[in-house]
């Protein structure tokens, strides 16, 4: 989805850390957010309290639960805890998924 290749070195895949995920992670693939907001299509105001972050590097999703991000993307952070070690959940361009936290900076 990114126009250029500016990816960081490899990051631990979701499969590699899945044992650390809580039971809800197994459902992320089937509970992807719609373009209108929450899991059920509604906007959850509690999720917007985590703020936004900016992608410093491109990351191409390889698993269904992952979110592809491009350098410069502003991502709405949905969850920082309970997603997996080093992974956050967020929304960008109408898609929601997990992405490596070390690829972004808080804004």
N, C-alpha and C positions, 0 to 999 in steps of 0.2 A: 504493500500500500504506500510505501514511501518512494519519493522520486529518486532518491540517491541511497547509496549504501554507506552508512556511518554506524555500523553496529559495534558494540563492545565485544570483548572476548566472551566465550560461552558462559552461560549461567546455568546453575543447577536446574534441571527440568522439573516440572510439576510432578511427573512420575517419581522422580528421585526423592522428593520430599513429601509425597502423598501420605506416608505413614505418620507424619507430624500434623497433618491436617485433621481438623475435627470432622465429625460425621457430616456436617453441612457441606463440606467441600465436595463430597461425592455427588451432591445434587447440583452443583454450579452449572454443569453442562446443560441440564434441563431447566434451570432457573435463570437463564440469561435474561437480562433486562430488555424490555422493549425500548424503542426509541423515545417513548414518552415518560419513562421514569422507572418505578420500582418493579419488583418481581411480578406483580400482578397488573402492571401497566399504570399504576398510580405513582405519584411522587411521594417519597418518604422524606419528610423534612429532617428527620434525625440523621440521615446520612449526609446531608449537606454541611453539617457542623464540622466535618473533618477537613474541609477546605479543598484547595486545588494544588496541583503540582505541575511542573513543566518537565517534559522529557528532554534529557540531555543527550540521549542516544536513541537510535532506531532499535526496535526489538520486534522480531517477527514471530508471531504465535505459532507454535508447533502442536499444541494440544487444544482441544475444543474449549477448555475453560480459560485459556490464556487470551490476553488482549494485545493485539499488535499496536505499537505506538511508534510515532515518528519524531525525530528530533524537533523540538519546538512545540509539540502538541501540548495543550493545556488540558489536563485530565482532572475530572471531578473525582475526588477520593471518596469511596464508599465505605471501605473497611481497611484498617491497618493491622488489627489484632485478630488472631484466630484464622488467618488465611493460610499461613505457612511461613516458615522461617525465611525472611527476606522477600516476601511477596505481599503486595497490597492488591486490593480490588478497586477498580475504578471504571469510569465511563468516559469515552471520547468518541466523537462522530457517530453517536447513537448506538454504540456497541459497549458491552460491559464484560469484564473479565479480570483475570489476575495478571499482574506484570511485576517484573523485578523492581523492588524499591530502590536499589542502588542505581537505576537508570534515570531517576527523576530527582528534582529538587523541589522542596516546598516553596510556594509563592504566596 
